Amino acid sequence: MSLTHFFGLLGGLLVLAFVANRLARWTRVPDVLVLIATGTILGPILHWIDTSKFESFAHGFGTFALILILFEAGMDLNIRDTLRHFPGGIVLAILSFGISLIGIAAFLVVSQHMARLPALLAAAAFACISSSVILPVLEHLDLRPAVRTTLIVEAALSDALGVLTVGILLDLTSAAPLGGPGSVANFLIHSGIIHGTGGSIAGGVVSGFLARVLISIAVAYVAGFVWVRALPLLSEQRFWQVLTLAAVLLVYAASDAVGGSDLFAVVAFGATLANLPGEASKELENAWGFVVQPSDSDKSRHQLLLFHSELAFLVRTFFFVLLGSIVPFRGMRAAMVPALGIVGVLIAARWLAVQFSRVAWRGLHPVEIEVAVLLIPRGLITAVLAFEIVDVHGKEFAFLPAYAFGVILITCLQLLIGTVRARSLPPNVPEAVPAETTG
């Protein structure tokens, strides 16, 4: 392919992604499916793309897309509004992720004869919902605000749970200290936290999880506090959005360097930038009796969201096309049966999680329960975590990319069914349905 044809192809892919994204509201077909199918046609079928040249940097490209998407998700989080539905979202996220993790690990132990710890590591890549897929879909569904917000909170937390759990399990399976020698997380864990739990796998995961969360929040808050106060000066300069992107990447690297979760820190950094200006204004208003006009900070926030959302759209488009083009078709037939088994476990785990968390949801309509069970797509986060595991452990997890692609494809098709079922919701579902009436 000549350079001219290559650039023409890139332009055509962006037009296709834009059209697919805009038509998703009417067709109910997630744009992810269109992009993956396009990559499959361009790569394995037509051989217009030499996939051997792209496999090596697929992981890095996907991680960059995930950084942009998670930062945008953090910027979209309004802490005051989210706290109202946070209990339901966090309960659903923890239950759905935890039950899925245990169920998939058990399935892999039985069906693939894997050891317990490697099975948990592989299961962690499949246990988290993909926010990059579900968030655009939720914007197009006519759900109650309480249900939509709960699912949005769950999606944001699910990404973080997947990243944190895979990071901890990679440390355990590779026998590497968290964050490297002398890191803060290593100090916290080896100062007695794991010892207090007998050094068990569960104790290591929980203690490492808490350490990474606390470190990530600390790094993100300090960086956000500094950046919020620098923005009034920087926003008057050209290319200040690019400088903010540099800050996001530095937060990502700094959190990893001190033993925190790099991707979780990105979400927390975005949430800090989105919420600190409003909180500071409110404190001034209460303390001094005057109102601080938030127009400048709101304008800066809107410009940041616009820049990062468009950049995320660009990178996300190319990643899913790339993912479709590097599909290992030779191993897909053998991978589809285990992938179907994993999706079956995910559906059962999701149903249990929704049923157990109904109290925190404050009542659900029966169709809302069905929709919540079906809306469990896997996508960018699953692919990135699968590539990360393969990068660390190599041939032992060589099956994981094919399994990941199968699960992504099946759950996105399932997502399509869920969006169609959402049309069956009554036009005026009450904000709360008594639990005894929601069979």
C-alpha positions as CSV (number, residue, x, y, z in Angstrom):
1,M,0.0,0.0,0.0
2,S,1.4,3.4,-1.0
3,L,1.6,6.2,1.5
4,T,-1.2,8.1,-0.3
5,H,-3.5,5.1,-0.1
6,F,-2.6,4.6,3.5
7,F,-3.6,8.2,4.5
8,G,-6.7,7.8,2.4
9,L,-7.5,4.7,4.4
10,L,-7.0,6.5,7.7
11,G,-9.4,9.2,6.6
12,G,-12.0,6.7,5.5
13,L,-11.7,4.9,8.8
14,L,-12.4,8.1,10.8
15,V,-15.4,8.9,8.6
16,L,-16.7,5.4,9.2
17,A,-16.1,5.7,13.0
18,F,-18.0,9.0,13.1
19,V,-20.9,7.7,11.1
20,A,-21.1,4.5,13.2
21,N,-21.0,6.5,16.4
22,R,-23.8,8.8,15.3
23,L,-26.0,6.0,13.9
24,A,-25.6,3.9,17.1
25,R,-28.6,5.7,18.7
26,W,-30.9,4.4,15.9
27,T,-29.3,1.2,14.8
28,R,-28.5,0.1,18.4
29,V,-25.3,-1.4,16.9
30,P,-22.2,-0.5,19.1
31,D,-19.6,1.2,16.9
32,V,-17.0,-1.1,18.4
33,L,-18.5,-4.0,16.4
34,V,-18.3,-1.9,13.2
35,L,-14.7,-1.0,13.8
36,I,-13.6,-4.6,14.7
37,A,-15.4,-5.9,11.7
38,T,-13.7,-3.3,9.5
39,G,-10.3,-4.3,10.8
40,T,-11.0,-8.0,10.2
41,I,-12.0,-7.2,6.6
42,L,-8.9,-5.0,6.0
43,G,-6.5,-7.5,7.6
44,P,-7.2,-11.2,7.6
45,I,-9.7,-11.1,4.7
46,L,-8.4,-8.6,2.2
47,H,-4.8,-8.4,3.4
48,W,-4.7,-4.7,2.9
49,I,-3.0,-4.3,6.3
50,D,0.3,-6.1,7.1
51,T,-0.7,-7.1,10.7
52,S,2.8,-8.3,11.5
53,K,3.9,-4.6,11.7
54,F,1.3,-3.7,14.2
55,E,1.2,-6.5,16.7
56,S,4.3,-5.3,18.6
57,F,2.8,-1.9,19.6
58,A,-0.9,-2.9,20.0
59,H,-0.5,-3.0,23.8
60,G,1.1,0.4,24.0
61,F,-1.5,1.9,21.6
62,G,-4.4,0.4,23.5
63,T,-3.0,1.6,26.8
64,F,-2.7,5.2,25.5
65,A,-6.3,5.0,24.3
66,L,-7.4,3.7,27.8
67,I,-5.5,6.6,29.5
68,L,-7.4,9.1,27.4
69,I,-10.8,7.4,28.0
70,L,-10.3,7.1,31.8
71,F,-9.2,10.7,32.1
72,E,-12.3,11.8,30.2
73,A,-14.4,9.6,32.5
74,G,-12.8,11.2,35.5
75,M,-13.5,14.6,34.1
76,D,-17.1,13.7,33.6
77,L,-17.6,12.7,37.3
78,N,-19.5,15.2,39.3
79,I,-18.8,14.2,42.9
80,R,-21.9,15.8,44.4
81,D,-24.3,14.2,41.9
82,T,-22.5,10.9,41.8
83,L,-22.5,10.5,45.6
84,R,-26.3,10.1,45.6
85,H,-26.0,6.9,43.5
86,F,-22.5,5.9,44.5
87,P,-23.6,3.2,47.0
88,G,-25.6,1.4,44.3
89,G,-22.7,1.8,41.8
90,I,-20.0,0.6,44.1
91,V,-22.0,-2.3,45.5
92,L,-22.8,-3.5,41.9
93,A,-19.2,-3.0,40.7
94,I,-17.7,-4.9,43.6
95,L,-20.2,-7.7,43.5
96,S,-20.2,-8.0,39.7
97,F,-16.4,-8.0,39.5
98,G,-15.8,-10.3,42.5
99,I,-18.4,-12.9,41.5
100,S,-17.2,-12.8,37.8
101,L,-13.5,-13.1,38.9
102,I,-14.2,-16.2,41.1
103,G,-16.5,-17.8,38.6
104,I,-14.2,-17.4,35.6
105,A,-11.2,-18.6,37.6
106,A,-13.1,-21.7,38.6
107,F,-14.2,-22.2,35.0
108,L,-10.6,-22.0,33.7
109,V,-9.3,-24.3,36.5
110,V,-11.9,-27.0,35.5
111,S,-11.9,-26.5,31.7
112,Q,-8.3,-25.5,31.0
113,H,-6.7,-27.3,33.9
114,M,-4.9,-24.1,35.0
115,A,-3.4,-23.6,38.4
116,R,-5.4,-21.4,40.8
117,L,-3.3,-18.2,40.7
118,P,-2.8,-18.1,36.9
119,A,-6.5,-18.7,36.5
120,L,-7.3,-15.8,38.8
121,L,-4.9,-13.6,36.7
122,A,-6.5,-14.5,33.4
123,A,-10.0,-14.1,35.0
124,A,-9.2,-10.6,36.1
125,A,-8.8,-9.5,32.5
126,F,-12.4,-10.7,31.8
127,A,-14.1,-9.6,35.0
128,C,-14.3,-5.9,34.3
129,I,-16.8,-4.1,32.2
130,S,-15.4,-1.8,29.4
131,S,-16.2,1.8,30.1
132,S,-15.1,2.7,26.6
133,V,-17.9,0.6,25.2
134,I,-20.7,1.0,27.7
135,L,-20.5,4.8,28.4
136,P,-21.4,5.9,24.8
137,V,-24.3,3.3,24.7
138,L,-25.7,4.6,28.0
139,E,-25.9,8.1,26.6
140,H,-28.4,6.8,23.9
141,L,-30.6,4.7,26.2
142,D,-33.8,6.0,27.8
143,L,-33.0,4.9,31.3
144,R,-34.0,6.5,34.6
145,P,-31.3,8.9,35.8
146,A,-30.8,6.8,38.9
147,V,-30.2,3.6,36.8
148,R,-28.0,5.4,34.3
149,T,-25.8,7.1,36.9
150,T,-25.4,3.8,38.8
151,L,-24.3,2.0,35.7
152,I,-21.9,4.9,34.8
153,V,-20.4,4.8,38.3
154,E,-20.0,1.0,38.1
155,A,-18.3,1.2,34.7
156,A,-15.7,3.7,36.0
157,L,-15.1,1.6,39.1
158,S,-14.9,-1.6,37.1
159,D,-12.0,-0.4,34.9
160,A,-10.2,0.5,38.1
161,L,-10.9,-2.8,39.8
162,G,-9.6,-4.7,36.7
163,V,-6.4,-2.6,36.5
164,L,-5.7,-2.9,40.2
165,T,-6.4,-6.6,40.4
166,V,-4.3,-7.5,37.4
167,G,-1.5,-5.4,38.7
168,I,-1.5,-7.1,42.1
169,L,-1.8,-10.6,40.6
170,L,1.0,-9.9,38.2
171,D,3.2,-8.9,41.1
172,L,2.3,-12.1,42.9
173,T,2.8,-14.4,39.9
174,S,6.1,-12.8,38.9
175,A,7.3,-12.6,42.5
176,A,8.2,-8.9,41.9
177,P,7.8,-6.3,44.7
178,L,5.0,-3.8,44.1
179,G,6.3,-0.7,42.5
180,G,9.9,-1.9,42.5
181,P,12.5,-1.9,45.3
182,G,12.0,0.7,48.0
183,S,8.6,1.7,46.7
184,V,5.9,3.1,49.0
185,A,3.5,0.2,48.3
186,N,6.3,-2.3,49.0
187,F,7.0,-0.6,52.3
188,L,3.3,-0.6,53.3
189,I,2.8,-4.3,52.4
190,H,6.0,-5.7,53.8
191,S,5.6,-3.7,57.0
192,G,3.1,-6.2,58.2
193,I,-0.1,-6.1,56.2
194,I,0.4,-9.3,54.3
195,H,2.0,-10.9,57.4
196,G,-1.2,-10.2,59.3
197,T,-3.2,-12.3,56.8
198,G,-0.8,-15.2,56.8
199,G,0.6,-14.3,53.4
200,S,-2.4,-15.8,51.6
201,I,-3.3,-14.9,48.0
202,A,-6.5,-13.2,49.2
203,G,-4.5,-11.2,51.8
204,G,-1.9,-10.2,49.2
205,V,-4.6,-9.0,46.8
206,V,-6.5,-7.0,49.4
207,S,-3.5,-5.4,51.0
208,G,-1.9,-4.6,47.7
209,F,-5.2,-3.3,46.4
210,L,-5.7,-0.9,49.3
211,A,-2.0,0.3,49.1
212,R,-2.3,1.0,45.4
213,V,-5.6,2.8,45.8
214,L,-4.3,5.1,48.6
215,I,-1.1,5.9,46.8
216,S,-2.9,6.6,43.5
217,I,-5.4,8.9,45.2
218,A,-2.6,10.8,47.0
219,V,-0.6,11.3,43.8
220,A,-3.7,12.3,41.8
221,Y,-4.9,14.8,44.4
222,V,-1.5,16.5,44.9
223,A,-1.1,16.8,41.1
224,G,-4.7,17.9,40.6
225,F,-4.4,20.5,43.4
226,V,-1.3,22.0,41.8
227,W,-2.7,21.8,38.3
228,V,-6.0,23.4,39.1
229,R,-4.2,26.5,40.4
230,A,-1.9,26.6,37.4
231,L,-4.8,26.4,34.9
232,P,-5.9,30.0,35.1
233,L,-2.5,31.1,33.9
234,L,-1.9,28.2,31.4
235,S,-5.4,28.4,29.8
236,E,-4.5,31.8,28.3
237,Q,-1.6,30.2,26.4
238,R,-1.6,28.3,23.1
239,F,-1.5,24.5,23.3
240,W,-2.4,24.4,27.0
241,Q,-4.6,21.3,26.4
242,V,-1.5,19.5,25.2
243,L,0.3,20.5,28.3
244,T,-2.5,19.0,30.4
245,L,-2.2,15.8,28.4
246,A,1.5,15.8,29.4
247,A,0.4,16.2,33.0
248,V,-1.9,13.2,32.7
249,L,1.0,11.1,31.3
250,L,3.3,12.3,34.1
251,V,0.7,11.4,36.7
252,Y,0.4,7.9,35.1
253,A,4.2,7.4,35.3
254,A,4.6,8.9,38.7
255,S,1.9,6.7,40.3
256,D,3.5,3.6,38.8
257,A,6.9,4.7,40.0
258,V,5.8,5.0,43.6
259,G,3.8,1.7,43.6
260,G,0.3,3.0,42.9
261,S,-2.1,2.0,40.1
262,D,-1.2,4.2,37.1
263,L,-4.6,4.0,35.3
264,F,-6.6,4.5,38.6
265,A,-4.5,7.6,39.2
266,V,-5.5,8.9,35.8
267,V,-9.2,8.6,36.7
268,A,-8.6,10.3,40.1
269,F,-6.6,13.1,38.4
270,G,-9.5,13.8,36.0
271,A,-12.0,13.8,38.9
272,T,-9.8,16.1,40.9
273,L,-9.6,18.6,38.0
274,A,-13.3,18.5,37.4
275,N,-14.4,18.9,41.1
276,L,-11.7,21.0,42.9
277,P,-12.6,24.3,41.3
278,G,-16.3,24.0,42.3
279,E,-15.5,22.9,45.8
280,A,-13.1,25.8,46.3
281,S,-15.7,28.2,45.1
282,K,-18.3,26.8,47.4
283,E,-15.9,27.1,50.4
284,L,-15.2,30.7,49.5
285,E,-18.9,31.4,49.2
286,N,-19.7,29.9,52.6
287,A,-16.8,31.6,54.3
288,W,-17.0,35.1,52.9
289,G,-20.6,35.4,51.8
290,F,-20.0,36.1,48.1
291,V,-20.3,34.0,45.0
292,V,-17.3,33.2,42.9
293,Q,-18.3,33.1,39.3
294,P,-17.2,29.6,37.9
295,S,-17.4,30.6,34.3
296,D,-13.6,30.5,33.6
297,S,-13.1,27.2,35.3
298,D,-16.2,25.8,33.5
299,K,-14.9,27.0,30.2
300,S,-11.5,25.5,30.8
301,R,-13.1,22.2,31.8
302,H,-15.3,22.1,28.7
303,Q,-12.3,22.8,26.5
304,L,-10.3,20.0,28.2
305,L,-13.2,17.5,27.8
306,L,-13.6,18.4,24.1
307,F,-9.9,18.1,23.4
308,H,-9.4,14.8,25.2
309,S,-12.7,13.2,24.0
310,E,-11.8,13.9,20.4
311,L,-8.3,12.6,20.9
312,A,-9.7,9.5,22.6
313,F,-12.1,9.0,19.8
314,L,-9.2,9.1,17.3
315,V,-7.0,6.7,19.2
316,R,-9.9,4.4,20.1
317,T,-11.0,4.1,16.5
318,F,-7.6,3.0,15.3
319,F,-7.1,0.6,18.2
320,F,-10.3,-1.4,17.6
321,V,-9.6,-1.5,13.8
322,L,-6.1,-2.7,14.7
323,L,-7.6,-5.3,17.1
324,G,-9.8,-6.6,14.4
325,S,-6.9,-6.8,11.9
326,I,-4.6,-8.9,14.2
327,V,-7.3,-11.5,15.2
328,P,-5.6,-14.9,15.2
329,F,-8.2,-16.6,13.0
330,R,-6.4,-19.9,13.1
331,G,-7.0,-20.1,16.9
332,M,-10.4,-18.5,16.9
333,R,-12.4,-21.7,16.3
334,A,-10.8,-23.4,19.3
335,A,-11.2,-20.2,21.3
336,M,-14.9,-19.6,20.7
337,V,-16.1,-22.5,22.9
338,P,-14.1,-21.3,26.0
339,A,-15.2,-17.8,25.2
340,L,-18.8,-18.8,25.2
341,G,-18.2,-20.5,28.5
342,I,-16.7,-17.4,30.0
343,V,-19.6,-15.3,28.8
344,G,-22.0,-17.8,30.3
345,V,-20.2,-17.3,33.6
346,L,-20.4,-13.5,33.2
347,I,-24.1,-13.6,32.7
348,A,-24.8,-15.7,35.7
349,A,-22.4,-13.6,37.8
350,R,-24.1,-10.4,36.7
351,W,-27.6,-11.7,37.5
352,L,-26.4,-12.6,41.0
353,A,-24.7,-9.2,41.4
354,V,-27.8,-7.3,40.3
355,Q,-30.1,-9.4,42.6
356,F,-27.8,-9.0,45.6
357,S,-27.4,-5.2,45.1
358,R,-31.1,-4.4,44.5
359,V,-31.4,-2.8,48.0
360,A,-28.7,-0.2,47.1
361,W,-30.4,0.5,43.8
362,R,-33.6,1.5,45.6
363,G,-35.9,-0.6,43.5
364,L,-35.7,-1.8,39.9
365,H,-38.3,-2.4,37.2
366,P,-38.1,-6.1,35.9
367,V,-37.0,-4.9,32.4
368,E,-34.3,-2.7,34.0
369,I,-33.0,-5.8,35.7
370,E,-32.9,-7.6,32.4
371,V,-31.1,-4.7,30.7
372,A,-28.6,-4.4,33.5
373,V,-27.8,-8.1,33.2
374,L,-27.2,-7.8,29.4
375,L,-25.2,-4.6,29.5
376,I,-21.8,-6.2,30.3
377,P,-19.6,-5.5,27.3
378,R,-15.9,-6.2,27.3
379,G,-13.7,-4.1,25.1
380,L,-10.6,-2.0,25.3
381,I,-9.8,-2.7,28.9
382,T,-10.0,-6.5,28.4
383,A,-7.7,-6.3,25.3
384,V,-5.2,-4.1,27.0
385,L,-5.0,-6.3,30.2
386,A,-4.7,-9.4,28.1
387,F,-1.8,-8.0,26.2
388,E,-0.2,-6.8,29.4
389,I,-0.4,-10.3,30.9
390,V,1.0,-11.9,27.8
391,D,3.9,-9.4,27.8
392,V,4.8,-10.4,31.3
393,H,4.3,-14.2,31.1
394,G,4.6,-15.0,27.4
395,K,3.7,-18.4,26.1
396,E,2.0,-19.5,29.3
397,F,-0.9,-17.1,28.4
398,A,-0.6,-17.2,24.6
399,F,-4.3,-18.3,24.4
400,L,-5.5,-15.1,26.1
401,P,-5.7,-12.6,23.1
402,A,-7.9,-15.1,21.2
403,Y,-10.1,-15.7,24.2
404,A,-10.3,-11.9,24.8
405,F,-11.4,-11.3,21.2
406,G,-14.1,-13.9,21.4
407,V,-15.4,-12.5,24.7
408,I,-15.4,-9.0,23.3
409,L,-17.3,-10.0,20.2
410,I,-19.9,-12.0,22.1
411,T,-20.5,-9.5,24.8
412,C,-20.8,-6.7,22.3
413,L,-23.5,-8.7,20.4
414,Q,-25.2,-9.2,23.7
415,L,-25.0,-5.5,24.3
416,L,-27.0,-5.0,21.1
417,I,-29.7,-7.3,22.5
418,G,-29.7,-5.2,25.7
419,T,-30.2,-2.0,23.9
420,V,-33.1,-3.5,22.0
421,R,-34.7,-4.7,25.2
422,A,-34.3,-1.2,26.7
423,R,-37.0,-0.1,24.2
424,S,-39.5,-2.2,26.2
425,L,-39.2,0.0,29.3
426,P,-42.4,1.8,30.1
427,P,-42.2,5.5,29.1
428,N,-42.7,6.7,32.7
429,V,-41.0,4.3,35.0
430,P,-41.2,5.7,38.5
431,E,-38.0,6.7,40.2
432,A,-38.3,4.0,42.8
433,V,-40.2,0.7,42.6
434,P,-40.9,-1.2,45.8
435,A,-38.7,-4.2,46.1
436,E,-41.6,-6.7,46.6
437,T,-43.1,-5.7,43.3
438,T,-39.9,-6.2,41.2
439,G,-40.1,-9.9,40.6
